[in-house]
Amino acid sequence: MQQPRNGVPTAQLPPLTWMKSRRSNPSGNCVELAELPGGAGIAVRNSRYPDGPALIYTIDEIAAFVLGARDGDFDHLIG
């Protein structure tokens, strides 16, 4: 699998505190999020590639995603 070419290498970000869902499992199928300093947004990365690219989203974009997930908008994607 090729690494995606978009995103910011995590080495270019300031030190961040990454977190993942309590539903994550030891197999490495995790998405990690970190708040950027000063409320500048949320960085998202694949835990399998901690040095790989991080996608940066605004707080409003993450809120829309989380609220949509709570509402079940994406349930059809996981069967």
N, C-alpha and C positions, 0 to 999 in steps of 0.2 A: 504494500500500500504506500503510495506517495504521500509525503507531507504536504499539507495545503500550503499554497504560496501566499495567501493573505494573512493578515494578523501581524502582531508585534512580537519579536523575539522577547521572551521573558527577561533576558539579560539587559534589555533596554528599558525595562520598567524599574521603578524604585523598589526597595525591599517591600514585599507584601505578605500579608497573612492569608494564606490560601485555606479554604474550607470546602468540605464536600458534604453531601447528604448523609444522614445516618442510615439511609437505605443502601448506600454504596456497599460493595462486597469486596472481598480480598482478591478477586480475579483481575482487578485493575480496570473494571468498566465504570470509571468515575469521571464526572465532570467537576472541576474545581472552580470556585469563584473567589475573587478578592476585591475588596473595596479600594479604589484608588484614592490617594491622599486628597483632602479638600473636597470630597464629594464629586470628584471629576468623572466618576463613572464606575463601572464594574468590569473587571477583567475576567475572562472565561478561558479555561484551558483544559486539555485532555490530560488526565493524571498519568497516563502512560508515557507522555512526552513532556515532562515538567519544564524542559528547556526550550520546547518548541513554541510555536506561535500562540499568542493569546489574542482573542478577539475582545475588543473594547466596546461596551454598550453604555448608553446613558442609563441613569436611574429609572427614567420613565420607560425605556425599552424593556428593562428587566422586570419592572413592575407589571407591564402588560403581559409579558410571558408568564410570570409566576401566577398572576391572577387568572389568566387563561388556562393554565395547568390545573389550578384549583377548581375551575369551572368544568373541567373535563374536556376542554377543546381539543386535546391531543390524544385522548384515550384510544382512538382508533389506530394510532401509530404503534401501539404496543400490544395489540391484539386482545 
